[in-house]
Amino acid sequence: MARILITGCNRGIGYELVRQLLEEPSPPKQIFATCRSPTSPQNKKLNDLAAKHPNVVVIKLETTDPQSIKEAVKEVEKHLKGEGLNLLINNAGIMPDSTLESADSDDLLNVYNTNVVGPFLLAKALLPFLKKAAAENQQKHFSCSKSAIINISTLLGSIEKTPESFPFFPMLSYRCSKAALNMLTQCQSVGYKNDGILCTAVHPGWVQTDLGGPNAHLTVEESVKGILKVLDSLTEKHFGILIDWEGNVIPW
């Protein structure tokens, strides 16, 4: 995975993905680590990491803002210097409290805009660079080192699994948005297959992040270690599916 763009890198899974990728024996040549406000004090850890590693480029990106996407993509293009982008990880997302009783239209639309529209628009804007990476590696089989879009989803977006999980984790707007993200992943996998781009959704597990809370089963380090192992193993067999951090397939 020579050149990677990851969203939501200021904390949680996004930050840990950047950190662990840098510790690999052969780290990526470029990591585009995006977040909403790079200059904010809360992003000090990410900026400190970038200061130590010249292959990390911190880029401002608000995925719900088309103009922000346009400006971020221009910045990425400048740094790519004619090379392709091998991997896009759509990690940024939100999960406000939301139930059948409390949800309203603003809640549903806001979460959908962040968790579905943002990943769609970003992938669309970066498509020329993903296609270029695939063309540069025509001899390779489908993989994340060739060209791929990975959408970070969740078990809670599985319609089949809803009866057993909804009573414990209602999160209505989040669930609906991730079910839609799963559909987007499936559509992308069909639409971009001929371009050589692998598209898969990944469930990171229940992780101890701001979203997952302190009672979650997995540490961020454990989850990301598993995710990276899974990403290394993805092939054409994984087109348009939802797979968890241990490599298990989750039904739609």
Secondary structure in CASP SS format (residue, H / E / C, confidence):
PFRMAT SS
TARGET T0000
AUTHOR 0000-0000-0000
METHOD secondary structure of the structure
MODEL  1
M C 1.00
A C 1.00
R E 1.00
I E 1.00
L E 1.00
I E 1.00
T C 1.00
G C 1.00
C C 1.00
N C 1.00
R C 1.00
G H 1.00
I H 1.00
G H 1.00
Y H 1.00
E H 1.00
L H 1.00
V H 1.00
R H 1.00
Q H 1.00
L H 1.00
L H 1.00
E C 1.00
E C 1.00
P C 1.00
S C 1.00
P C 1.00
P C 1.00
K C 1.00
Q E 1.00
I E 1.00
F E 1.00
A E 1.00
T E 1.00
C E 1.00
R C 1.00
S C 1.00
P C 1.00
T C 1.00
S C 1.00
P H 1.00
Q H 1.00
N H 1.00
K H 1.00
K H 1.00
L H 1.00
N H 1.00
D H 1.00
L H 1.00
A H 1.00
A H 1.00
K H 1.00
H C 1.00
P C 1.00
N C 1.00
V E 1.00
V E 1.00
V E 1.00
I E 1.00
K E 1.00
L C 1.00
E C 1.00
T C 1.00
T C 1.00
D C 1.00
P H 1.00
Q H 1.00
S H 1.00
I H 1.00
K H 1.00
E H 1.00
A H 1.00
V H 1.00
K H 1.00
E H 1.00
V H 1.00
E H 1.00
K H 1.00
H H 1.00
L H 1.00
K C 1.00
G C 1.00
E C 1.00
G C 1.00
L C 1.00
N C 1.00
L E 1.00
L E 1.00
I E 1.00
N E 1.00
N C 1.00
A C 1.00
G C 1.00
I C 1.00
M C 1.00
P C 1.00
D C 1.00
S C 1.00
T C 1.00
L C 1.00
E C 1.00
S C 1.00
A C 1.00
D C 1.00
S H 1.00
D H 1.00
D H 1.00
L H 1.00
L H 1.00
N H 1.00
V H 1.00
Y H 1.00
N H 1.00
T H 1.00
N H 1.00
V H 1.00
V H 1.00
G H 1.00
P H 1.00
F H 1.00
L H 1.00
L H 1.00
A H 1.00
K H 1.00
A H 1.00
L H 1.00
L H 1.00
P H 1.00
F H 1.00
L H 1.00
K H 1.00
K H 1.00
A H 1.00
A H 1.00
A H 1.00
E H 1.00
N C 1.00
Q C 1.00
Q C 1.00
K C 1.00
H C 1.00
F C 1.00
S C 1.00
C C 1.00
S C 1.00
K C 1.00
S C 1.00
A E 1.00
I E 1.00
I E 1.00
N E 1.00
I E 1.00
S C 1.00
T C 1.00
L H 1.00
L H 1.00
G H 1.00
S C 1.00
I C 1.00
E C 1.00
K C 1.00
T H 1.00
P H 1.00
E H 1.00
S H 1.00
F C 1.00
P C 1.00
F C 1.00
F C 1.00
P C 1.00
M C 1.00
L H 1.00
S H 1.00
Y H 1.00
R H 1.00
C H 1.00
S H 1.00
K H 1.00
A H 1.00
A H 1.00
L H 1.00
N H 1.00
M H 1.00
L H 1.00
T H 1.00
Q H 1.00
C H 1.00
Q H 1.00
S H 1.00
V H 1.00
G H 1.00
Y C 1.00
K H 1.00
N H 1.00
D H 1.00
G C 1.00
I C 1.00
L E 1.00
C E 1.00
T E 1.00
A E 1.00
V E 1.00
H E 1.00
P C 1.00
G C 1.00
W C 1.00
V E 1.00
Q C 1.00
T C 1.00
D C 1.00
L C 1.00
G C 1.00
G C 1.00
P C 1.00
N C 1.00
A C 1.00
H C 1.00
L E 1.00
T C 1.00
V H 1.00
E H 1.00
E H 1.00
S H 1.00
V H 1.00
K H 1.00
G H 1.00
I H 1.00
L H 1.00
K H 1.00
V H 1.00
L H 1.00
D H 1.00
S H 1.00
L C 1.00
T C 1.00
E H 1.00
K H 1.00
H H 1.00
F C 1.00
G C 1.00
I C 1.00
L E 1.00
I E 1.00
D E 1.00
W C 1.00
E C 1.00
G C 1.00
N C 1.00
V E 1.00
I E 1.00
P C 1.00
W C 1.00
END
